[in-house]
Amino acid sequence: MPDVAVWESATLRRGEKTPWQARQAVNLWLAGRHPLVRSDALQVVSELVNNAIEHVPAGPQRDWVKVRLGFGDGFAWK
């Protein structure tokens, strides 16, 4: 069994709305989870996507941002 199994993913066009779109996707994917887990995940995904857009130069093959949410051993909320 793999250590991490992908649960959900979305490929978003790179732009100023991408962090918001990533948050919306993760919020939907975690709708039934504990509010603290959801809140932390939304903050993390927003920061990561924003940093990727801000610090990775645009160019060929860089028009899209892929967001994946996975789970596996050690990822469980207790």
CYANA upper distance limits for C-alpha pairs under 8 A (distance plus 0.5 A):
  2 PRO  CA     72 GLY  CA      8.23
  3 ASP  CA     72 GLY  CA      5.96
  3 ASP  CA     73 ASP  CA      6.39
  4 VAL  CA     70 GLY  CA      6.83
  4 VAL  CA     71 PHE  CA      5.89
  4 VAL  CA     72 GLY  CA      4.75
  4 VAL  CA     73 ASP  CA      7.40
  5 ALA  CA     70 GLY  CA      6.16
  5 ALA  CA     71 PHE  CA      6.11
  5 ALA  CA     72 GLY  CA      6.45
  6 VAL  CA     68 ARG  CA      7.48
  6 VAL  CA     69 LEU  CA      6.74
  6 VAL  CA     70 GLY  CA      4.70
  6 VAL  CA     71 PHE  CA      6.97
  7 TRP  CA     68 ARG  CA      8.02
  7 TRP  CA     69 LEU  CA      6.21
  7 TRP  CA     70 GLY  CA      5.29
  7 TRP  CA     71 PHE  CA      7.12
  8 GLU  CA     29 TRP  CA      7.66
  8 GLU  CA     68 ARG  CA      6.30
  8 GLU  CA     69 LEU  CA      5.81
  8 GLU  CA     70 GLY  CA      7.29
  9 SER  CA     66 LYS  CA      7.60
  9 SER  CA     67 VAL  CA      6.00
  9 SER  CA     68 ARG  CA      4.69
  9 SER  CA     69 LEU  CA      6.69
 10 ALA  CA     22 ALA  CA      8.38
 10 ALA  CA     25 ALA  CA      7.91
 10 ALA  CA     66 LYS  CA      6.23
 10 ALA  CA     67 VAL  CA      5.77
 10 ALA  CA     68 ARG  CA      7.03
 11 THR  CA     64 TRP  CA      6.94
 11 THR  CA     65 VAL  CA      6.16
 11 THR  CA     66 LYS  CA      4.79
 11 THR  CA     67 VAL  CA      6.79
 12 LEU  CA     18 THR  CA      7.01
 12 LEU  CA     21 GLN  CA      8.06
 12 LEU  CA     22 ALA  CA      8.13
 12 LEU  CA     64 TRP  CA      5.97
 12 LEU  CA     65 VAL  CA      5.65
 12 LEU  CA     66 LYS  CA      6.67
 12 LEU  CA     67 VAL  CA      8.25
 13 ARG  CA     18 THR  CA      7.33
 13 ARG  CA     63 ASP  CA      6.46
 13 ARG  CA     64 TRP  CA      4.97
 13 ARG  CA     65 VAL  CA      6.75
 14 ARG  CA     18 THR  CA      6.38
 14 ARG  CA     53 ILE  CA      7.56
 14 ARG  CA     62 ARG  CA      8.20
 14 ARG  CA     63 ASP  CA      5.72
 14 ARG  CA     64 TRP  CA      5.38
 14 ARG  CA     65 VAL  CA      6.36
 15 GLY  CA     53 ILE  CA      8.00
 17 LYS  CA     21 GLN  CA      6.68
 18 THR  CA     22 ALA  CA      6.54
 18 THR  CA     49 VAL  CA      7.75
 18 THR  CA     50 ASN  CA      8.26
 18 THR  CA     65 VAL  CA      8.39
 19 PRO  CA     23 ARG  CA      6.73
 19 PRO  CA     45 VAL  CA      7.98
 19 PRO  CA     46 SER  CA      5.54
 19 PRO  CA     47 GLU  CA      8.16
 19 PRO  CA     49 VAL  CA      5.93
 19 PRO  CA     50 ASN  CA      6.15
 20 TRP  CA     24 GLN  CA      6.75
 20 TRP  CA     46 SER  CA      7.47
 21 GLN  CA     25 ALA  CA      6.77
 22 ALA  CA     26 VAL  CA      6.74
 22 ALA  CA     45 VAL  CA      7.30
 22 ALA  CA     46 SER  CA      7.32
 22 ALA  CA     49 VAL  CA      7.97
 22 ALA  CA     67 VAL  CA      7.29
 23 ARG  CA     27 ASN  CA      6.43
 23 ARG  CA     42 LEU  CA      5.92
 23 ARG  CA     43 GLN  CA      8.49
 23 ARG  CA     45 VAL  CA      7.00
 23 ARG  CA     46 SER  CA      6.55
 24 GLN  CA     28 LEU  CA      6.71
 25 ALA  CA     29 TRP  CA      6.74
 26 VAL  CA     30 LEU  CA      6.54
 26 VAL  CA     38 ARG  CA      8.46
 26 VAL  CA     41 ALA  CA      7.93
 26 VAL  CA     42 LEU  CA      7.08
 26 VAL  CA     45 VAL  CA      8.37
 26 VAL  CA     69 LEU  CA      8.04
 27 ASN  CA     31 ALA  CA      6.37
 27 ASN  CA     38 ARG  CA      7.17
 27 ASN  CA     42 LEU  CA      7.30
 30 LEU  CA     38 ARG  CA      6.47
 31 ALA  CA     38 ARG  CA      8.10
 33 ARG  CA     37 VAL  CA      7.26
 33 ARG  CA     38 ARG  CA      7.01
 34 HIS  CA     38 ARG  CA      6.84
 35 PRO  CA     39 SER  CA      6.47
 36 LEU  CA     40 ASP  CA      6.57
 37 VAL  CA     41 ALA  CA      6.56
 37 VAL  CA     77 TRP  CA      8.01
 38 ARG  CA     42 LEU  CA      6.59
 39 SER  CA     43 GLN  CA      6.86
 40 ASP  CA     44 VAL  CA      6.71
 41 ALA  CA     45 VAL  CA      6.55
 42 LEU  CA     46 SER  CA      6.54
 43 GLN  CA     47 GLU  CA      6.75
 44 VAL  CA     48 LEU  CA      6.60
 45 VAL  CA     49 VAL  CA      6.47
 46 SER  CA     50 ASN  CA      6.48
 47 GLU  CA     51 ASN  CA      6.51
 48 LEU  CA     52 ALA  CA      6.62
 49 VAL  CA     53 ILE  CA      6.76
 49 VAL  CA     65 VAL  CA      8.10
 50 ASN  CA     54 GLU  CA      6.55
 51 ASN  CA     55 HIS  CA      6.23
 51 ASN  CA     56 VAL  CA      8.36
 52 ALA  CA     56 VAL  CA      5.96
 53 ILE  CA     57 PRO  CA      8.07
 53 ILE  CA     58 ALA  CA      8.47
 57 PRO  CA     62 ARG  CA      8.45
 58 ALA  CA     62 ARG  CA      6.17
 58 ALA  CA     63 ASP  CA      7.45
 59 GLY  CA     63 ASP  CA      7.55
 71 PHE  CA     75 PHE  CA      6.12
 71 PHE  CA     76 ALA  CA      7.92
 72 GLY  CA     76 ALA  CA      7.78
